[in-house]
């Protein structure tokens, strides 16, 4: 299966408000249109997760982030540029994202993805995509495709046929919270 046809299949599902199981720049994730509250609700159901918990969204570039995040502190750009591993930053003020993606305080966790497949998918979709670990809430995150629980595989609308054979050690991203004043709080190393 070639990458372009897999991107097209995933796009069709995302555009219809569906969910995908896909490889990211970190671990395998469950994704959907981050601007569609009904699609986001499906992810909470698949993960058996409380809707009060926030989700991470992936964006493909600075332009998309500036469209959805207000008042990005200058230090954010420096951190993104300097980071040698995937970095998720929590921002205080956002717009155009489904409310059930956001934390209770209205903040949003964003990662500009550095994975080629994800970037192409997000760019062609034109909207941010939810990325949450492909596990049932409270269980360990799978380190590769074969560790993903069958209950997840059975409930998503599409499983991306890309990088399924990789067994390399994967890890979730680092997460920091960045206030408008530029104050940094480490959430996950």
N, C-alpha and C positions, 0 to 999 in steps of 0.2 A: 504494500500500500504506500503510495507516495504522499509526501507531506502536504502538498497542495490539495489533494482530494480529501485528506483528513480535515484540513482546515475548513473546506467547503461543507463537509458533513456537520462539523461542530457548529459552524455559522448558521446552518439551517435550523438546528435544534435551538440555539440561543435566540434566534429571531422569533421563534414560536413560543418563547417563554419556558423552554425546557431546561433540563439539567444535564451537565456533562461530567464525566470522570476523565481527568486529563493530567498529563505530567506538567509540572511547573519548573521553575528554576530552583525549587527546594524539593518538596515531596509531592506525591500524587495528591491532587485536590479534587474536590467537588465544586463545580462552578455553575454560574448562571449569570444572567444580565443583572448587574448591580443596581440598575435603575428600575427594575420591575419587582414590586413587592410580592406579587403572587409567585413569581419564580423563586424569590428568596425564601418564601414560606415553605416551598417544597424542600429546600435544602435542610431547614430545621427539622422537617418531618423525616427525611432520609437519615439524618444524623441522630434522631431522637434527642434533640438538644432544645433547651429552653430558648424561647425567642428573645428573652431579655439579654442574652449574650451577643456581643457584637461579632462581626465577621471582618476578615481582611479582604480588600479589593486590590486587584492587579490593574495597573495602567501601563500603557505602552511607551509614553514619552512625557516630556515636560509640558507640552501643550495640553494634553488631556488632564494632567494634574492641575494646571492653572485654571482649567475650566471648572473643576469640581472642588478645589480646595481654595478657601479664601485666606488671605494674609499669610502666605508662606514665608516663614522667617528665612533670612539669607543663609543661616547656618544649615538649613535643610539641604540646600543645593550642595554645600560643601561636604556634608555627611554622605550624601548619595554618591557624589563623585569619589570620595576617599574610601568608601567601603569596599573591602575585598571579598565580602560575602553578601548574600541577599539581605537587605535591610528593609524592615517595615517601620514606617514612621506614623505615629498617631497624631493627627492634627485636630485642633479645636473646632474650626469652623469649615463647614462644607455645604455644598448645594448640588441638587440634581441627582442625589443618590437616594434609593429607597430607604425610608425611615427605619425599617426593620433590619437594616444592615448596621446602623449606627449604634454606638454605645448609649447607655441611658443619659449620659451628659451631652450627647449630640456629637461626640468626636468620631473620627473615622480613621481606621488603620489602612494605610496605603503603601503599596510597594510598586515601584517602577521596575517591571520585570526585565531581566537581562537574558532570558531564554528566547532563542530565535523563534521557535514554534509559537510560544505564548504571545510574543510581541506581534507576530504576523496576524495571529487570530484576533487579538484585541484591536489592532490597528484596522483590520478589515471590518470588524464588528462596529467600531466607532464609539464604543461605550466601555466603561470599566466592567470587569468580570469578577464576581466573587471567587475567592480562593480559600477554601477551608479544608483542613486535613481530611483525607478519605477514610474516616473511622467513625464508629458509633461513639457518641459523646461519652467521655469517661474512660474509653479504651485507648490503648497505645496507638500512636500514629504509625501507619505502615511505612517501612523503609524502602519498599519496592512494590511493583504492581501485584506480585504474587501473594503479598501479605494482606492485601485488601480483602476485608470481610465480604463474603458472597452476598450478605444482606444489602450491602452498599451497591455492589455490581448489579443486583437484580432490580434496584429501585431507580437508578439514574436512567435518563432517557437515551443517553448515548455514551459509549465507552470509546475514547479516542485510541485508535490503533497506531500508536507511536511511542517508541521507547519502552514498550512493555517488557522487553527482554533484559533491561539493564538491572544489574544487581549491586551497583556501586552504593556506598554508604551515603544516604541522603539525610538531611537534617532540616528542621524548620528554620525560618529566618530569625535573625535577631530582631527584637522589637524595642523601639524607644518611643517615649511620649515627648512631644515637643510643643511647649506652650508658645503663644504668640510673642512673648517676650524673649524667646530663644532658650528658655530653661529646658534642660534635658533630663529626663528620668528614664533609667534603663528598666524595661519591663521583662525582657527575656534576652539573655546573652546568646 
